[in-house]
């Protein structure tokens, strides 16, 4: 598939990097003098997570989690699977889950409930993309990179069946694109 068929550039790498710096500055202000855990949701948020992390100035620990309800589909299966569980002790710590996209919110709501069982001081969400139009839960992201329409986005870590993560920008797939894959 040629890059021209992928769709337009919604957000360039420059746009994303700039927004990550702005959000990290807000996190630094919000957690000044506090210990913080950044929890990266694998695999889609790795690039966004790195952009946020390298601009954090407060004392920060990191860990990773993998939870999904998509697989090789454009829509959520509704069944959440935690494939990789964080090892870090979250008890009495501030935790920010760094997410690539909040869509229906079902996967993230399930994950947040599991994290709350570990006794953190607080758990907040930092997402690169927020797709409010598809939300089926009362989930609220605390730090939002960009609000997007109901598009199937790819690039900058986001994928379709493990493809397109390497794109240095955020684009989207159209229905014809998906059928051609």
Backbone as JSON Lines, residues from 0, in Angstrom:
{"i":0,"aa":"X","n":[0.85,-1.18,0.0],"ca":[0.0,0.0,0.0],"c":[0.89,1.24,0.0]}
{"i":1,"aa":"X","n":[0.67,2.13,-0.92],"ca":[1.49,3.34,-0.97],"c":[1.03,4.32,0.11]}
{"i":2,"aa":"X","n":[1.96,5.19,0.49],"ca":[1.65,6.16,1.54],"c":[0.5,7.08,1.14]}
{"i":3,"aa":"X","n":[0.35,7.36,-0.15],"ca":[-0.71,8.25,-0.6],"c":[-2.09,7.71,-0.28]}
{"i":4,"aa":"X","n":[-2.25,6.38,-0.23],"ca":[-3.55,5.79,0.06],"c":[-3.86,5.77,1.55]}
{"i":5,"aa":"X","n":[-2.91,6.1,2.38],"ca":[-3.11,6.02,3.82],"c":[-4.03,7.13,4.33]}
{"i":6,"aa":"X","n":[-4.07,8.23,3.65],"ca":[-4.9,9.34,4.12],"c":[-4.05,10.54,4.44]}
{"i":7,"aa":"X","n":[-4.69,11.59,4.84],"ca":[-3.95,12.81,5.1],"c":[-3.25,12.75,6.46]}
{"i":8,"aa":"X","n":[-2.3,13.62,6.63],"ca":[-1.62,13.75,7.91],"c":[-2.52,14.55,8.84]}
{"i":9,"aa":"X","n":[-2.99,13.9,9.9],"ca":[-3.83,14.59,10.88],"c":[-2.95,15.43,11.8]}
{"i":10,"aa":"X","n":[-1.86,14.81,12.28],"ca":[-0.92,15.5,13.17],"c":[0.48,15.09,12.79]}
{"i":11,"aa":"X","n":[1.33,16.08,12.57],"ca":[2.72,15.83,12.2],"c":[3.53,15.5,13.45]}
{"i":12,"aa":"X","n":[4.73,15.0,13.22],"ca":[5.61,14.71,14.34],"c":[5.9,15.99,15.14]}
{"i":13,"aa":"X","n":[6.02,17.11,14.46],"ca":[6.25,18.39,15.14],"c":[5.05,18.75,16.02]}
{"i":14,"aa":"X","n":[3.84,18.57,15.5],"ca":[2.62,18.83,16.29],"c":[2.6,17.98,17.56]}
{"i":15,"aa":"X","n":[2.92,16.7,17.39],"ca":[2.85,15.75,18.5],"c":[3.91,16.07,19.56]}
{"i":16,"aa":"X","n":[5.11,16.35,19.1],"ca":[6.2,16.68,20.02],"c":[5.89,17.94,20.82]}
{"i":17,"aa":"X","n":[5.36,18.95,20.13],"ca":[5.0,20.2,20.8],"c":[3.93,19.97,21.87]}
{"i":18,"aa":"X","n":[2.92,19.18,21.52],"ca":[1.83,18.92,22.48],"c":[2.32,18.1,23.66]}
{"i":19,"aa":"X","n":[3.22,17.15,23.42],"ca":[3.79,16.34,24.51],"c":[4.55,17.24,25.49]}
{"i":20,"aa":"X","n":[5.29,18.21,24.99],"ca":[6.03,19.14,25.86],"c":[5.06,19.95,26.71]}
{"i":21,"aa":"X","n":[3.95,20.39,26.12],"ca":[2.95,21.17,26.86],"c":[2.32,20.33,27.97]}
{"i":22,"aa":"X","n":[1.98,19.1,27.65],"ca":[1.37,18.22,28.65],"c":[2.37,17.87,29.75]}
{"i":23,"aa":"X","n":[3.6,17.57,29.38],"ca":[4.63,17.26,30.38],"c":[4.83,18.45,31.31]}
{"i":24,"aa":"X","n":[4.8,19.67,30.79],"ca":[4.94,20.86,31.63],"c":[3.79,20.92,32.64]}
{"i":25,"aa":"X","n":[2.58,20.56,32.21],"ca":[1.44,20.57,33.13],"c":[1.6,19.46,34.19]}
{"i":26,"aa":"X","n":[2.06,18.3,33.78],"ca":[2.3,17.2,34.72],"c":[3.36,17.61,35.74]}
{"i":27,"aa":"X","n":[4.43,18.24,35.26],"ca":[5.49,18.72,36.17],"c":[4.93,19.69,37.21]}
{"i":28,"aa":"X","n":[4.04,20.56,36.78],"ca":[3.42,21.52,37.69],"c":[2.49,20.79,38.68]}
{"i":29,"aa":"X","n":[1.69,19.86,38.17],"ca":[0.71,19.15,39.0],"c":[1.37,18.25,40.04]}
{"i":30,"aa":"X","n":[2.56,17.73,39.73],"ca":[3.22,16.77,40.63],"c":[4.54,17.29,41.18]}
{"i":31,"aa":"X","n":[4.7,18.6,41.22],"ca":[5.91,19.21,41.78],"c":[6.11,18.72,43.21]}
{"i":32,"aa":"X","n":[7.27,18.16,43.49],"ca":[7.58,17.67,44.83],"c":[7.02,16.29,45.14]}
{"i":33,"aa":"X","n":[6.36,15.68,44.2],"ca":[5.75,14.35,44.38],"c":[6.51,13.29,43.58]}
{"i":34,"aa":"X","n":[6.42,12.05,44.04],"ca":[6.93,10.94,43.26],"c":[5.83,10.51,42.29]}
{"i":35,"aa":"X","n":[6.24,10.08,41.13],"ca":[5.29,9.77,40.07],"c":[5.67,8.46,39.39]}
{"i":36,"aa":"X","n":[4.66,7.71,38.99],"ca":[4.87,6.53,38.15],"c":[4.16,6.78,36.83]}
{"i":37,"aa":"X","n":[4.9,6.67,35.73],"ca":[4.3,6.71,34.4],"c":[4.17,5.27,33.93]}
{"i":38,"aa":"X","n":[2.97,4.88,33.56],"ca":[2.69,3.53,33.13],"c":[2.35,3.55,31.64]}
{"i":39,"aa":"X","n":[3.24,2.98,30.83],"ca":[3.09,2.97,29.38],"c":[2.23,1.79,28.95]}
{"i":40,"aa":"X","n":[1.16,2.07,28.19],"ca":[0.34,0.99,27.66],"c":[0.94,0.54,26.33]}
{"i":41,"aa":"X","n":[1.33,-0.72,26.3],"ca":[1.97,-1.29,25.1],"c":[0.9,-1.73,24.11]}
{"i":42,"aa":"X","n":[1.18,-1.66,22.88],"ca":[2.38,-1.22,22.22],"c":[2.21,0.18,21.64]}
{"i":43,"aa":"X","n":[0.97,0.57,21.46],"ca":[0.66,1.8,20.72],"c":[1.17,3.1,21.29]}
{"i":44,"aa":"X","n":[1.34,3.18,22.59],"ca":[1.7,4.47,23.17],"c":[3.2,4.66,23.38]}
{"i":45,"aa":"X","n":[4.02,3.75,22.9],"ca":[5.47,3.82,23.17],"c":[6.08,5.14,22.72]}
{"i":46,"aa":"X","n":[5.79,5.6,21.53],"ca":[6.39,6.85,21.04],"c":[5.88,8.06,21.82]}
{"i":47,"aa":"X","n":[4.58,8.11,22.06],"ca":[3.97,9.19,22.85],"c":[4.54,9.18,24.27]}
{"i":48,"aa":"X","n":[4.63,8.0,24.86],"ca":[5.19,7.82,26.2],"c":[6.61,8.4,26.26]}
{"i":49,"aa":"X","n":[7.43,8.08,25.27],"ca":[8.82,8.58,25.23],"c":[8.83,10.11,25.14]}
{"i":50,"aa":"X","n":[7.95,10.67,24.33],"ca":[7.88,12.13,24.21],"c":[7.49,12.78,25.54]}
{"i":51,"aa":"X","n":[6.54,12.18,26.24],"ca":[6.13,12.72,27.55],"c":[7.27,12.56,28.54]}
{"i":52,"aa":"X","n":[7.82,11.35,28.64],"ca":[8.85,11.03,29.63],"c":[10.08,11.94,29.51]}
{"i":53,"aa":"X","n":[10.54,12.18,28.32],"ca":[11.77,12.97,28.18],"c":[11.57,14.45,28.53]}
{"i":54,"aa":"X","n":[10.32,14.85,28.77],"ca":[10.05,16.22,29.19],"c":[9.58,16.33,30.64]}
{"i":55,"aa":"X","n":[9.59,15.22,31.35],"ca":[9.21,15.21,32.76],"c":[10.42,15.57,33.61]}
{"i":56,"aa":"X","n":[10.21,16.44,34.59],"ca":[11.31,16.86,35.46],"c":[11.13,16.41,36.9]}
{"i":57,"aa":"X","n":[9.93,15.91,37.26],"ca":[9.7,15.42,38.62],"c":[10.25,13.99,38.72]}
{"i":58,"aa":"X","n":[10.51,13.55,39.95],"ca":[11.03,12.21,40.19],"c":[10.02,11.18,39.66]}
{"i":59,"aa":"X","n":[10.45,10.38,38.7],"ca":[9.52,9.49,37.99],"c":[10.08,8.08,37.85]}
{"i":60,"aa":"X","n":[9.21,7.11,38.1],"ca":[9.49,5.71,37.81],"c":[8.6,5.31,36.65]}
{"i":61,"aa":"X","n":[9.02,4.28,35.9],"ca":[8.2,3.84,34.77],"c":[7.95,2.33,34.84]}
{"i":62,"aa":"X","n":[6.88,1.93,34.19],"ca":[6.58,0.52,33.99],"c":[5.66,0.41,32.78]}
{"i":63,"aa":"X","n":[5.31,-0.82,32.44],"ca":[4.56,-1.09,31.22],"c":[3.4,-2.03,31.5]}
{"i":64,"aa":"X","n":[2.35,-1.89,30.7],"ca":[1.19,-2.77,30.78],"c":[0.68,-2.98,29.35]}
{"i":65,"aa":"X","n":[0.12,-4.14,29.1],"ca":[-0.49,-4.4,27.8],"c":[-1.9,-4.94,28.03]}
{"i":66,"aa":"X","n":[-2.87,-4.19,27.54],"ca":[-4.27,-4.6,27.62],"c":[-4.92,-4.24,26.3]}
{"i":67,"aa":"X","n":[-5.75,-5.13,25.78],"ca":[-6.34,-4.87,24.47],"c":[-7.7,-5.53,24.34]}
{"i":68,"aa":"X","n":[-8.49,-4.94,23.43],"ca":[-9.77,-5.54,23.07],"c":[-9.98,-5.45,21.56]}
{"i":69,"aa":"X","n":[-8.9,-5.23,20.8],"ca":[-9.03,-5.05,19.35],"c":[-8.56,-6.23,18.51]}
{"i":70,"aa":"X","n":[-7.31,-6.66,18.65],"ca":[-6.78,-7.7,17.78],"c":[-6.64,-7.17,16.37]}
{"i":71,"aa":"X","n":[-7.03,-7.95,15.37],"ca":[-6.88,-7.57,13.97],"c":[-8.18,-7.0,13.41]}
{"i":72,"aa":"X","n":[-8.82,-6.15,14.17],"ca":[-10.1,-5.59,13.77],"c":[-10.1,-4.09,13.98]}
{"i":73,"aa":"X","n":[-11.02,-3.41,13.29],"ca":[-11.18,-1.97,13.46],"c":[-12.07,-1.62,14.63]}
{"i":74,"aa":"X","n":[-12.78,-2.59,15.19],"ca":[-13.67,-2.33,16.3],"c":[-13.33,-3.22,17.48]}
{"i":75,"aa":"X","n":[-13.64,-2.74,18.66],"ca":[-13.36,-3.48,19.88],"c":[-14.2,-4.74,19.96]}
{"i":76,"aa":"X","n":[-13.57,-5.82,20.43],"ca":[-14.31,-7.08,20.63],"c":[-15.16,-7.02,21.9]}
{"i":77,"aa":"X","n":[-14.82,-6.08,22.78],"ca":[-15.53,-5.97,24.06],"c":[-14.93,-6.84,25.15]}
{"i":78,"aa":"X","n":[-14.02,-7.73,24.78],"ca":[-13.35,-8.6,25.75],"c":[-11.96,-8.06,26.0]}
{"i":79,"aa":"X","n":[-11.68,-7.64,27.23],"ca":[-10.39,-7.05,27.57],"c":[-9.43,-8.15,28.01]}
{"i":80,"aa":"X","n":[-8.25,-8.11,27.46],"ca":[-7.21,-9.07,27.84],"c":[-5.99,-8.29,28.33]}
{"i":81,"aa":"X","n":[-5.54,-8.58,29.54],"ca":[-4.29,-8.01,30.04],"c":[-3.21,-9.02,29.71]}
{"i":82,"aa":"X","n":[-2.3,-8.6,28.83],"ca":[-1.27,-9.51,28.33],"c":[0.05,-9.34,29.06]}
{"i":83,"aa":"X","n":[0.27,-8.16,29.62],"ca":[1.51,-7.88,30.34],"c":[1.16,-6.99,31.52]}
{"i":84,"aa":"X","n":[1.43,-7.47,32.72],"ca":[1.03,-6.79,33.94],"c":[2.2,-6.01,34.52]}
{"i":85,"aa":"X","n":[2.0,-4.77,34.98],"ca":[3.1,-4.01,35.57],"c":[3.63,-4.67,36.84]}
{"i":86,"aa":"X","n":[4.92,-4.56,37.06],"ca":[5.56,-5.16,38.23],"c":[5.81,-4.16,39.35]}
{"i":87,"aa":"X","n":[5.78,-2.88,39.05],"ca":[6.13,-1.84,40.02],"c":[5.1,-1.76,41.14]}
{"i":88,"aa":"X","n":[5.58,-1.46,42.33],"ca":[4.7,-1.26,43.48],"c":[4.05,0.12,43.35]}
{"i":89,"aa":"X","n":[2.75,0.15,43.24],"ca":[2.02,1.4,43.06],"c":[1.42,1.93,44.35]}
{"i":90,"aa":"X","n":[1.54,1.17,45.42],"ca":[0.91,1.54,46.68],"c":[1.36,2.94,47.11]}
{"i":91,"aa":"X","n":[0.39,3.8,47.38],"ca":[0.6,5.15,47.89],"c":[1.41,6.03,46.92]}
{"i":92,"aa":"X","n":[1.36,5.74,45.65],"ca":[2.06,6.52,44.63],"c":[1.04,7.16,43.69]}
{"i":93,"aa":"X","n":[1.46,8.23,43.03],"ca":[0.66,8.83,41.97],"c":[1.02,8.1,40.68]}
{"i":94,"aa":"X","n":[-0.01,7.68,39.95],"ca":[0.19,6.92,38.71],"c":[-0.5,7.65,37.57]}
{"i":95,"aa":"X","n":[0.22,7.78,36.46],"ca":[-0.39,8.3,35.24],"c":[-0.25,7.21,34.18]}
{"i":96,"aa":"X","n":[-1.39,6.75,33.68],"ca":[-1.42,5.78,32.6],"c":[-1.29,6.55,31.29]}
{"i":97,"aa":"X","n":[-0.25,6.25,30.53],"ca":[-0.02,6.93,29.26],"c":[-0.55,6.03,28.15]}
{"i":98,"aa":"X","n":[-1.55,6.54,27.46],"ca":[-2.32,5.78,26.49],"c":[-2.16,6.39,25.1]}
{"i":99,"aa":"X","n":[-2.27,5.57,24.06],"ca":[-2.22,6.09,22.7],"c":[-3.55,6.73,22.3]}
{"i":100,"aa":"X","n":[-4.66,6.03,22.57],"ca":[-5.96,6.54,22.2],"c":[-7.02,6.04,23.17]}
{"i":101,"aa":"X","n":[-7.94,6.92,23.53],"ca":[-9.1,6.52,24.31],"c":[-10.29,6.59,23.36]}
{"i":102,"aa":"X","n":[-10.84,5.42,23.09],"ca":[-11.95,5.28,22.14],"c":[-13.23,5.04,22.94]}
{"i":103,"aa":"X","n":[-13.72,3.83,23.0],"ca":[-14.93,3.54,23.78],"c":[-14.67,3.76,25.26]}
{"i":104,"aa":"X","n":[-13.44,3.52,25.69],"ca":[-13.07,3.66,27.09],"c":[-13.19,2.36,27.87]}
{"i":105,"aa":"X","n":[-13.72,1.32,27.24],"ca":[-13.96,0.06,27.94],"c":[-12.67,-0.6,28.42]}
{"i":106,"aa":"X","n":[-11.67,-0.7,27.55],"ca":[-10.4,-1.33,27.93],"c":[-9.75,-0.55,29.06]}
{"i":107,"aa":"X","n":[-9.69,0.76,28.91],"ca":[-9.04,1.6,29.9],"c":[-9.79,1.58,31.24]}
{"i":108,"aa":"X","n":[-11.1,1.58,31.2],"ca":[-11.89,1.53,32.44],"c":[-11.58,0.24,33.21]}
{"i":109,"aa":"X","n":[-11.51,-0.87,32.5],"ca":[-11.16,-2.16,33.1],"c":[-9.76,-2.11,33.71]}
{"i":110,"aa":"X","n":[-8.81,-1.57,32.95],"ca":[-7.43,-1.46,33.43],"c":[-7.34,-0.57,34.66]}
{"i":111,"aa":"X","n":[-8.0,0.57,34.65],"ca":[-7.95,1.5,35.79],"c":[-8.51,0.84,37.05]}
{"i":112,"aa":"X","n":[-9.57,0.08,36.9],"ca":[-10.14,-0.62,38.06],"c":[-9.13,-1.61,38.64]}
{"i":113,"aa":"X","n":[-8.42,-2.31,37.78],"ca":[-7.38,-3.25,38.24],"c":[-6.24,-2.51,38.94]}
{"i":114,"aa":"X","n":[-5.85,-1.35,38.42],"ca":[-4.77,-0.57,39.03],"c":[-5.19,-0.01,40.39]}
{"i":115,"aa":"X","n":[-6.44,0.41,40.52],"ca":[-6.94,0.95,41.79],"c":[-6.83,-0.08,42.91]}
{"i":116,"aa":"X","n":[-6.92,-1.36,42.58],"ca":[-6.79,-2.43,43.57],"c":[-5.41,-2.45,44.21]}
{"i":117,"aa":"X","n":[-4.44,-1.78,43.62],"ca":[-3.06,-1.77,44.12],"c":[-2.79,-0.63,45.1]}
{"i":118,"aa":"X","n":[-3.8,0.17,45.4],"ca":[-3.7,1.19,46.44],"c":[-2.88,2.42,46.11]}
{"i":119,"aa":"X","n":[-2.93,2.93,44.87],"ca":[-2.2,4.16,44.58],"c":[-2.87,5.38,45.21]}
{"i":120,"aa":"X","n":[-2.09,6.47,45.41],"ca":[-2.67,7.73,45.88],"c":[-3.66,8.26,44.86]}
{"i":121,"aa":"X","n":[-3.27,8.18,43.6],"ca":[-4.14,8.65,42.52],"c":[-3.76,7.92,41.23]}
{"i":122,"aa":"X","n":[-4.73,7.84,40.33],"ca":[-4.5,7.29,39.0],"c":[-5.15,8.24,38.0]}
{"i":123,"aa":"X","n":[-4.34,8.74,37.09],"ca":[-4.85,9.63,36.05],"c":[-4.47,9.07,34.68]}
{"i":124,"aa":"X","n":[-5.06,9.65,33.65],"ca":[-4.85,9.18,32.29],"c":[-4.31,10.31,31.43]}
{"i":125,"aa":"X","n":[-3.25,9.99,30.68],"ca":[-2.68,10.9,29.69],"c":[-2.78,10.19,28.35]}
{"i":126,"aa":"X","n":[-3.58,10.71,27.44],"ca":[-3.75,10.07,26.14],"c":[-3.31,10.99,25.01]}
{"i":127,"aa":"X","n":[-2.7,10.39,23.99],"ca":[-2.3,11.16,22.82],"c":[-3.55,11.59,22.05]}
{"i":128,"aa":"X","n":[-4.51,10.66,21.89],"ca":[-5.72,10.94,21.13],"c":[-6.96,10.59,21.95]}
{"i":129,"aa":"X","n":[-7.96,11.43,21.86],"ca":[-9.22,11.21,22.58],"c":[-10.35,11.23,21.55]}
{"i":130,"aa":"X","n":[-11.06,10.1,21.46],"ca":[-12.17,9.98,20.52],"c":[-13.47,9.95,21.31]}
{"i":131,"aa":"X","n":[-13.86,11.11,21.79],"ca":[-15.04,11.25,22.66],"c":[-16.32,10.75,22.0]}
{"i":132,"aa":"X","n":[-16.42,10.88,20.69],"ca":[-17.65,10.49,19.99],"c":[-17.96,9.0,20.1]}
{"i":133,"aa":"X","n":[-16.98,8.18,20.42],"ca":[-17.19,6.73,20.52],"c":[-17.27,6.24,21.96]}
{"i":134,"aa":"X","n":[-17.18,7.15,22.92],"ca":[-17.14,6.76,24.33],"c":[-18.43,6.08,24.76]}
{"i":135,"aa":"X","n":[-18.3,4.91,25.37],"ca":[-19.47,4.18,25.9],"c":[-19.41,4.08,27.42]}
{"i":136,"aa":"X","n":[-18.39,4.69,28.02],"ca":[-18.25,4.7,29.47],"c":[-18.17,6.15,29.93]}
{"i":137,"aa":"X","n":[-18.16,6.34,31.24],"ca":[-18.03,7.69,31.8],"c":[-16.56,8.06,32.04]}
{"i":138,"aa":"X","n":[-15.67,7.4,31.34],"ca":[-14.24,7.62,31.5],"c":[-13.83,9.01,31.02]}
{"i":139,"aa":"X","n":[-12.93,9.63,31.78],"ca":[-12.43,10.97,31.46],"c":[-10.91,10.93,31.45]}
{"i":140,"aa":"X","n":[-10.3,11.39,30.36],"ca":[-8.85,11.51,30.3],"c":[-8.44,12.84,30.92]}
{"i":141,"aa":"X","n":[-7.41,12.8,31.77],"ca":[-6.97,14.01,32.48],"c":[-6.05,14.89,31.65]}
{"i":142,"aa":"X","n":[-5.27,14.28,30.81],"ca":[-4.34,15.0,29.93],"c":[-4.58,14.48,28.51]}
{"i":143,"aa":"X","n":[-4.97,15.37,27.61],"ca":[-5.33,14.97,26.25],"c":[-4.44,15.7,25.24]}
{"i":144,"aa":"X","n":[-3.81,14.89,24.39],"ca":[-3.01,15.48,23.31],"c":[-3.9,16.14,22.28]}
{"i":145,"aa":"X","n":[-4.77,15.35,21.66],"ca":[-5.63,15.86,20.6],"c":[-6.99,15.17,20.64]}
{"i":146,"aa":"X","n":[-8.05,15.94,20.38],"ca":[-9.39,15.39,20.19],"c":[-9.5,15.02,18.72]}
{"i":147,"aa":"X","n":[-10.07,13.83,18.44],"ca":[-10.22,13.42,17.04],"c":[-11.64,12.96,16.76]}
{"i":148,"aa":"X","n":[-11.99,13.0,15.47],"ca":[-13.28,12.5,15.01],"c":[-13.24,10.98,15.0]}
{"i":149,"aa":"X","n":[-14.34,10.38,14.6],"ca":[-14.46,8.92,14.55],"c":[-13.75,8.37,13.31]}
{"i":150,"aa":"X","n":[-12.43,8.33,13.38],"ca":[-11.58,7.8,12.32],"c":[-10.76,6.65,12.87]}
{"i":151,"aa":"X","n":[-10.36,5.73,12.0],"ca":[-9.45,4.67,12.43],"c":[-8.04,5.17,12.17]}
{"i":152,"aa":"X","n":[-7.39,5.64,13.23],"ca":[-6.09,6.3,13.1],"c":[-4.94,5.3,13.17]}
{"i":153,"aa":"X","n":[-3.88,5.67,12.46],"ca":[-2.66,4.87,12.41],"c":[-1.46,5.8,12.48]}
{"i":154,"aa":"X","n":[-0.31,5.22,12.75],"ca":[0.94,5.98,12.76],"c":[1.31,6.43,14.16]}
{"i":155,"aa":"X","n":[2.55,6.79,14.31],"ca":[3.1,7.25,15.59],"c":[2.78,6.26,16.71]}
{"i":156,"aa":"X","n":[2.94,4.97,16.39],"ca":[2.71,3.91,17.35],"c":[1.37,3.2,17.18]}
{"i":157,"aa":"X","n":[0.39,3.87,16.6],"ca":[-0.93,3.28,16.38],"c":[-0.89,2.36,15.16]}
{"i":158,"aa":"X","n":[-1.63,1.26,15.23],"ca":[-1.52,0.28,14.16],"c":[-2.87,-0.21,13.65]}
{"i":159,"aa":"X","n":[-2.79,-0.92,12.54],"ca":[-3.87,-1.78,12.07],"c":[-3.23,-3.14,11.86]}
{"i":160,"aa":"X","n":[-3.57,-4.1,12.7],"ca":[-3.02,-5.45,12.63],"c":[-1.49,-5.43,12.6]}
{"i":161,"aa":"X","n":[-0.9,-4.63,13.49],"ca":[0.55,-4.5,13.67],"c":[1.26,-3.76,12.54]}
{"i":162,"aa":"X","n":[0.53,-3.12,11.65],"ca":[1.13,-2.36,10.55],"c":[0.97,-0.86,10.8]}
{"i":163,"aa":"X","n":[1.87,-0.08,10.23],"ca":[1.82,1.38,10.19],"c":[2.29,2.07,11.47]}
{"i":164,"aa":"X","n":[2.74,1.33,12.48],"ca":[3.23,1.95,13.72],"c":[4.4,2.9,13.46]}
{"i":165,"aa":"X","n":[5.18,2.59,12.43],"ca":[6.43,3.33,12.17],"c":[6.22,4.7,11.52]}
{"i":166,"aa":"X","n":[5.02,5.0,11.08],"ca":[4.79,6.32,10.46],"c":[5.12,7.42,11.46]}
{"i":167,"aa":"X","n":[5.86,8.44,11.04],"ca":[6.27,9.51,11.96],"c":[5.2,10.58,12.17]}
{"i":168,"aa":"X","n":[3.97,10.27,11.84],"ca":[2.85,11.19,11.97],"c":[1.59,10.36,12.21]}
{"i":169,"aa":"X","n":[0.48,11.02,12.49],"ca":[-0.79,10.33,12.67],"c":[-1.64,10.55,11.42]}
{"i":170,"aa":"X","n":[-2.13,9.45,10.87],"ca":[-2.99,9.46,9.7],"c":[-4.22,8.61,10.02]}
{"i":171,"aa":"X","n":[-4.94,8.2,9.0],"ca":[-6.09,7.33,9.22],"c":[-6.3,6.44,8.01]}
{"i":172,"aa":"X","n":[-7.02,5.34,8.25],"ca":[-7.39,4.43,7.17],"c":[-8.82,4.69,6.77]}
{"i":173,"aa":"X","n":[-9.04,4.71,5.47],"ca":[-10.4,4.8,4.96],"c":[-10.9,3.38,4.7]}
{"i":174,"aa":"X","n":[-12.19,3.2,4.53],"ca":[-12.76,1.87,4.34],"c":[-12.12,1.14,3.16]}
{"i":175,"aa":"X","n":[-11.85,1.85,2.05],"ca":[-11.2,1.24,0.89],"c":[-9.8,0.75,1.24]}
{"i":176,"aa":"X","n":[-9.1,1.49,2.08],"ca":[-7.75,1.1,2.5],"c":[-7.79,-0.23,3.26]}
{"i":177,"aa":"X","n":[-8.73,-0.34,4.18],"ca":[-8.85,-1.55,5.0],"c":[-9.16,-2.76,4.12]}
{"i":178,"aa":"X","n":[-10.06,-2.58,3.19],"ca":[-10.43,-3.69,2.29],"c":[-9.24,-4.12,1.44]}
{"i":179,"aa":"X","n":[-8.36,-3.18,1.06],"ca":[-7.2,-3.49,0.24],"c":[-6.12,-4.23,1.04]}
{"i":180,"aa":"X","n":[-6.18,-4.12,2.37],"ca":[-5.17,-4.78,3.2],"c":[-5.51,-6.23,3.35]}
